[in-house]
Amino acid sequence: MVSLTSEGDTRKVQTAVIGQAESDWPVFLPHDHDDLDQFTRGRTRDHFYCGVLLGGCGKKLTAKRYTEK
């Protein structure tokens, strides 16, 4: 897992949670595309949301691999 700090973090989704939009179970998405395989291993049945308790929009998120920002 990656520690999340406000300095230098330019990701738009910073409130990802597991389970449902109202969940209080945060998940830290990987910064590097190479870390996606390790992140998704064992999480095939987890659903990720932009957590509303943490100020997010509540929409369902999808883990995608990007090679460019």
Secondary structure, DSSP 8 states (H G I E B T S, - for coil): -----STT---S---EEESSTT---B----SSGGGHHHHHTT-TT--EEE-TTTT----EE-----S--
